[in-house]
Amino acid sequence: MSAVIQGEAWAVLAVFVLLLSLGLIYCLRGLASGSFRRYERVDRQGDSALLGRAVMNFAVWCVEPLVLLLQRCSVTPNQVTFVSLLFGFLAAVAIASGHFGYGFCLALLSGIGDVLDGMLARLQAGADRAGVVLDSTIDRYVDFMLLAGCALFFRHHVWSLLACLLAIHGSFMISYTTAKAEAMQLTVPRGAMKRTERYVYLLLGLAAAAFWPQGLPLLLVIWLLAVLGNVSAALRFRALFLSARAG
């Protein structure tokens, strides 16, 4: 391993050690009190095959102190949203350069920012429609940039590049069907590969790729996103089409 690869691997390991430590504290506190924290945000979003409610409640619990700190510092939700965009861009640059470990850390910070801005907006009673539009738009940009970074890294391999493009298409079609259903006031199609789930898969692929210079674990995750993402998008479109025709 080169010094750069070793540095990236240690960075990834440090993040997982921190998460395991926080997880232990969370479990011990929950067992001591007889109940674990539940958040309205998690109940509203729902869980998935990969991310159960317990995991999602733990994630929100982890960032809750940061929300309170930002509130005391008079940071606005929109400022956090733009910082999340910046981290997403830097993550894409790192991924395109083959620095998957650093890409993982930066993408994780971008994802944390995406959680923080919504929580901060609700805390400040400032979740206006303009902020919601900005947040959802930045999410789409971050999704694209991360997968575009993967596409740039794998650009010399046709099938790998195709997987990246299909993953981008699937992620955008899932978001499109959900937005279309909401605009038409129809039941929002549910299914696998929601944004949070796709994001976690990509993070895990980047973390594993930090120990594999050629990025094979990341490529496997991208193929997973490409296949399951487009299947989920097709199923969502079918549900939306049938709902619109029945209405």
N, C-alpha and C positions, 0 to 999 in steps of 0.2 A: 504493500500500500504506500502511495506517495504521502507526503506530509499534508497536502491539501485534503486527500481522501480521508486520512486519519482525523484531521480536524473536523471534517463534516460528520464523520461517524461519531465522534465524541459529542458533538453538538446534539445529534439526534438522541444519543443515549442519555444525555443530561436532561433533555425534555421528557423522555419516558420515565426516568427516575423521579423527576418532579411530579409527573402525573400519578405515578404509583404512590408516592408519599401523600399527595393530596387525597387520593382515593382511600388510602388507609385511614386518614384523619376523618374523612367523610363517613366511612363505614362505622368507625368507633363512636363518633358523635351520634350517629343515627341509632346504633344499638343502645347507647347509654340513655338516650332520651325516649327510646321506644318507638320512634317514627323518623322517617327521612323527609327532608324538605321536598315539597311539591310546588311547582310553579305554573301559573296560569298560561304562560307562553308555551310550555311543553304540552299541556293539555289541549291547547288550541291547535298546535301544529300536528300532534299525533306522532306515533312512533313508526318504526319500520322494522324489517327483518334484521337489519344490522344494528340499528340504534333503538334500543328499548327505552322506555320512559325513565328507568332508573339511571341509565347512562346520560340521557339528556338532562335530567334534573341535576346530576352531578356536575355536568359541564356548566350549567347556569350558576350553580352554587360556587364554582371556582372563580367565575368572573364577577360575581356580585360585589366583592370588596373594591374591584377596580371601578365599577360603576359609581359607587359612593365617593371614591376618590376624585373621579372626573367631575362629579356634581359639586364637590367642595371647591374645585379649581375653576369652576364656571366654564367648563368646556362644553361646547354645543354638540348635539348629535350629528349635525352636518359636518363639523370639523372631524369627528371620528370617522365618518363615512369616507371623507377624502383621504384620510390617513390610511384607511383600509385599502383604498384604490392604489395608493402609492406602494404599500407593501405587496399588493397583488402584482403590480408592474415589476417590482424588483425581484419577486419570486419567479416571474416569467423569464426575466433576463438570466437568472441563475440556472433555471431549468434548461433553457436553450443552450447555455454554455456547458451543460453537463454536470453542474454542481448541485446534485439532487438533495444533498443534506441541507445545504443553505437554502435551497428552494423550499424544502419542507418547513424549515423554521420561519421563513418569510411568509409562506402561504398560511401557516398556522396563525401568525400574527394578523394577517389579513382576515382570516375567518373569525378570530376573536373580536376584531374591530367590528365585523358585521353583526355579531351578537351584542356588542356593547352599545352601538348606536341606537338600536331599538329599545333596549332596556333603559338607556339614558333618556330617550325621548318620552317614555312612559313615566319615568320618575319626575321629569320636569314638566309633565303635562303638556308636552310640546309636539306630540305625534301628529302634526298637521299633514294634509294631503300632499303638499309640496315635498315634505321630508320623506314621505312614503314613496313618492315617485322617484326622488333622487336615490334613495336606498335601493330600490328594486332595479333601477337602471345601472347603478354601480355594480350590483351583483352580477348582472349580465356581462359587463365589461371584464370583471375579474374572472368569471367562468371562461370567457373567451381567451383572455390573456394567458391563463395557466395552461390551457390545452394548446394554444398557439405556440407557447414555449416548448411544449412536448413535440409539436409538429416540426418546429425548427430543428430540434435536436435529431429527430428521426427522418429528416428531409431526404437523406440519401438512400433510404430504404422504402421502396414503393408501398409495400403492404403495411409497414409500420405507419407511414404517413397517412395511408388510407384509414387506418384504425383511428388516428387522431382526428381526421376530418369527420368520420362517422360519429365519434364521441361528441364533437362540437355540435353536429346536426341533432343528435339525440337530446342533448341538454337544452338546446334552444327550442325544440319541438315540444318537450315536456313543459317548459315555461310558457310557450305559446298557447297550448291547449288549456292550461290553467287560467291564463289571463283572458282567453276568449270566453271560457265558461263564466268567469266572473263578470265580464262585460255584457254577456247575454243573459245574466241572472239565472244561469242554469246550475245544476249541481256540479260542483267541481270534481272532475274525475280523480280518483285516488289510485294509488299503485306504488310500485317500487321505484327507486331511483329519483326520489325527490332531491332537491339541491343539497340539503345537508348530508344526505346519504352519499351522493356522488362526491361531495367534497371530502368526506372522511375516507372513502375508498382511495381517492387521489393522494391524500396525505399519507396513507399507509403505504401506497406504492412508492412515493418519493422517499419515505423513511427507509424502506427496504433497499431501494436503489442506491442509497448512500453507501452501502456495503458491497455494491455490485456495479463497477464503473460503466459497464455497457448498458445499464438501465433495463435489464430484462424484467425485474419485478414490476417496474413502472409500465413497461410495454404490456405485460399480462393484465394489469389493472385497466389500461386504456382499452384493450380489446373487450374486457368485461363491461366497461362503460359504453363502448360502441354497440355491443350486441344487446345487452339488457336495457340500455337507455333507449334505443330505437324500438325495441319490442314494447317497452312500457309506453313510449310515445304513441305507438300504433294502437295499443289497447285503450289509451286515454282518448285518442281521436275517435275510435269506434264508440266508446261510451258517450262522448260528447255529441257525436252525430245522431245516435239513437235517441238521446235525450232531446235534442233540438227537433227531430222529426216527430217525436211523440208530443211535443209541446205545440 
